[in-house]
Amino acid sequence: MNFKQVEAFRAVMMTRSMTTAAGLLHTSQPNVSRWIALLEKALGFVLFQRVGTRLIPTPEADAFYADVERAFIGLESLNDSASSIRRRGTGLLRIGAVGSITQCVMPDAIRMFREQVSDIPVVVNTGGSDVVAKWVATGFCDIGFSSIHTDVPSLRYERINTACGVGVVATSHRLATRKVLKPADFDDEPFISLPAGSFNRAAIDRHFPHDSRILSIETPYATTICTMVSKGLGVSIVNPIVSRALRLADVREIPFSEQVDFYSYAVTSGHFPVNALARRMADCVQRVFAALDTQDTVKPGRRVRKTIGRKA
């Protein structure tokens, strides 16, 4: 598998036409067909099927395309980085973060960062903890924020927040009047889960050894879970940072009787120095977490202990 083959695949996925893809790539249609055939051989599965005059991607092609797009977004980000360096030198902050932090913490953190540094471009990339780790390890991101440790070598993890999981139900739900939710309260209830096999999913599921929940929906983002709960699609257990940041009027947060810890980490690389911009952003992220922990409004003058990038 090489870049030309992947580029041809992406062009065909975007245009649904070998001929149009060839035009985009400034080559011939036979070349595109040959590159696709070589890519299919390398991958070991079929990418496209012809139905009449239409070119239909297989399910395997759709799954592969998602990863290809992420890779090309990374390349486009590198182009933006080079352009920024040409314009203003090395002033650019590149962040990698898991979805819950990107959606619930990063907006306020960047607002605070902007109060201190107004003219530095910030690039925020969203991925799973394993992807964030790879971005930091390779220097693609200056700092990462993840929810679990990974086995990627040379990385430093500093826990910046620990939150105890809470139950979330619609305000009209029969459980909404409870002061505490126990595992048995979820019996026969449609339950919206994090992905099977994930660390946080396992931390929740261990409290349901004789599981009578109805596992109706699975999604990787707690923000999506809370929104679905607000629509009456089920109940769940989530990181309270998410439910508090969203402040959905139709969702009630209720303490869960069992201990489910959700962790958040700042991730830096031992191979690259942590620059001042990354340390400043880490400070802002910690301040937002602290505010959400207490449901306070984040005050511009509030500070927390700064340790990112410093030796213990």
N, C-alpha and C positions, 0 to 999 in steps of 0.2 A: 504494500500500500504506500502510495506517495502523494505529495501535495496536489499534483495535477489531477489525479483520480478523485480525490476528495473534493477539490474545487469543482470538477465536472459534476459530481453527484449533487453538490449544493446548488449549482446552477439549474440542473434538471428539476430538483425538488421545488425551486422557486418558480420555474416557468412551466413545468409539466410538459416540456417539449425538448427533444434532442436538438432540433434545428434552431429554436430560439436560444437555447443554452449555448450552442456553438457561436451564435452571433454575439452573445454577451462576453464570451471568452476569446473572441477574435480568432476562431479556428474553424475547422470543418466539422460537419455532422458525423462523418465516419470516425474522426478522432474522438469525439465525445462518446460515441457508442463503444469504441474500443476501450477507452478509459473506464467506462462503467462496467464493461465485461471483466476487465482485469481486477477492478475493485471487488466485484461480486466473488471472483475466484479467491481473492485474498481473504475476504470476510467469511466465506463459506455459506452465504445465504443469498437468495434472490432479492434484488432491490426494487425492480419494477415489473409490472405485468401489463401487457397490451390488451385493452378491451375495445375492439373496433379501432378507431383512430386515436383513442385516448390512452394516455400513459398513466397507470395507477400505481402509486407507491405501495409496497407491501407493509404490513405492520412492523416488520423488522426494519424497513427503511425509515419509517416514522420514528422509531426508537433511536436509531443511529443518527438521524438528522438532528435530534435534540442535542446530542453531544457535539456534533459538528458545529452547530450554531454557537454553542458556548465557546468552542475553540476559536471561531472566527470573530466573536465579540472580543475575545482576548487580543486577537491580532489588531482589531480596529482600535482597541484601547492603547496598544503599543504605538500605533500611528499618532493618536491624540497626544500621548506622552512625548513623543519625539517633536511634534509640532509645538507643544508647550515649552519644551526645553529650548527650542530655537527662538521662541518669542521672549522668554523671561528667565532662562537659566534652569536650574534644577528645582525650582519651586513647584512641586506637585506632590499631593498626598494621595496615595492609592490604598484603599481599604478593602478588605474582604470580610464579609460577615454572613452569619446564618440568617435565614429569613426573619425570625422573630426579632432579632436585634436590628436588622435593616429597617423593618417596618415600624417597630414600636419604640426604639431607643434612638436610632441614628438621626431622625429628623430634628429632635430637640438638641442632640449632641452637636450636630452641624450648625444649628442656630447659635449655640453658645460659642462654638469655634469661630463662627463668622464675626461675633462681637470682638474677638481678639485678633483674628487674621482675616481680613476682608478680601484680599486680592490673590489668594492662592487657590488654584483649581483643585477640586476634590473629586476623585473617581471612586464610586462605591460599587463593588462587585458582590453579587449575592450567590451563595452556593451552600452545599452541605458542609459540615465540619471537616470532612475529609478533603473536600475541594479547597476550602479556606486554608487548611494546613499546607497543601501543595503550593498554593499561591504564595504564601509567606516563605516557605522553604526555598522556592526558586527565585525569590526577589521580585516576583510580579506584583505583590502587594507589600507595602511598608509595614503594615500591622493587620492582624486579623482578630475577629471576635467570634468565638465558637461556643458550642454547648457541651462538647465532650473532648477528652484527650484523644489523639490518634497516635499511631505507631510511626509516624513520619519522624525520622531522626533529626537532630540538631535544632529542635524547636523548644522554646521556653513558654510554659503556660503559667499564667498568674490568674488565680480565681478572683474575679472582680464582683461576683454576686452569687448568692445562694438563696433560692426562694422555695418555699414550701407549697406544693401543688394544692390547688383549690378546685372544688366542684363548680361548674358553670351550668346554669339552667335558665330557660326562658322565664321571664317574670310571671307569665301566666301558667307555668308548669306546677303540678301538684307538689313538687318538692321545694318550690320557691319560698315557702314559709319556714322551712327547717333552719335551725341555727347551726347544725353540724350534719354533714352527710357521712353515712357509714357505707361500707361496701354493699351490705344487703339492700340499701336504699336504691341501688342501681339495678336490682333484679328486674328482668323483663322490660327494661328501658332501652330504647334505641340509643346506642353509644357511639359517639364519633371519635375515632381513634387516630393516633399517630401511626406511622407506617410500621408494619410487622417487622421485627428484627432490629428496630432502632433501640438505642439505650434507654431513652425516656419512655418508650412504649413498654419495655420490660419492667421498668421501675414502677409503672402503674399496674400492669397486669399481675405482678406478684401478689397484690393484695386481693386478687380474685381467684383463689385456687379452685373453687367450685363455681366456675363462672356461669352466671345466669343472665348476664347482659346480652342484649341483642346487638352484635357488632355490625352496625348497618352501614357506616361510612368510614373510609380511611383516607387521610390527607396528611401531607408532610408539614403543613403550616398551622400553627396554633391560631393565627389571625383568621384563617379560613374556618377553623373549628368554631371559634367564638361567633363569627358571622352566621354560620349554619345554626348554631344554638339559638341565636336571636330570631331565626326564621321558624323555630319550632321543629327542626329536623332531628333533634336528639339532645342528649346531655353529654358532658365530658368532664375530664380533669385536666387542667392546664397550668402553665406557669402564670402566677397572678400578675407578673409584669405585663403580660400580653393583655389580659382582661382589663387591667387598670389603664393601660395606655389607650386602648380602643374606646373605653367609656361608652359602650353600647347601652342605650336606654332600656332595651328589651332583654338584657342579660343580667342575672343576679349571680354574684360570686359568693360561695358558701364554703366555709372551712371544711376540709376533708379530715376525717378522724385518724387516718393513717399517714405515715411519713412518706412523702414523695418529694425528693429533693431535685430541683432543677438548677443546674450550674451554668454559669457564664464565665468564659475565660478570655483574657487578652493573650494573643499569640504573637510572639516575635521570634526571629531567627537568630541562632547563635553565630551564623556566618555573615550576617549583615548588621552594621551598627543601627540602632534605633534612633532615627533623627528627631529633632525637636518638635517637628510638626506632628509626628506620630505620638509622641509622649503627650502633647497638648490635647490631641483628640482622645487619647485614652482617659485623660483626666475628665474631659467633658462627658464621655460615656459613663464613667463611674458616678459622676454627679447626677446624671439622669436616672441611673439605677437607684441611687440613694433616695431620690425624690419619689420614684414610683414605689419603693419599699414602704414609704411612710405616707404616700398620697399627698405629699406637700407640693406646692408650686416651686419649681426650681428657681432659686434666687441667684442673680448674677454673681454675688459675692461669696456664695457657698463654696467651700473647698473640701476636698478629701485627700487622704494620704496619697502621695504620688510615688509609685515604685516602678512603673513600667520602664524597662530599659536600664534599670540600675541594679547593681549587684547587692545581694543581701548582706 
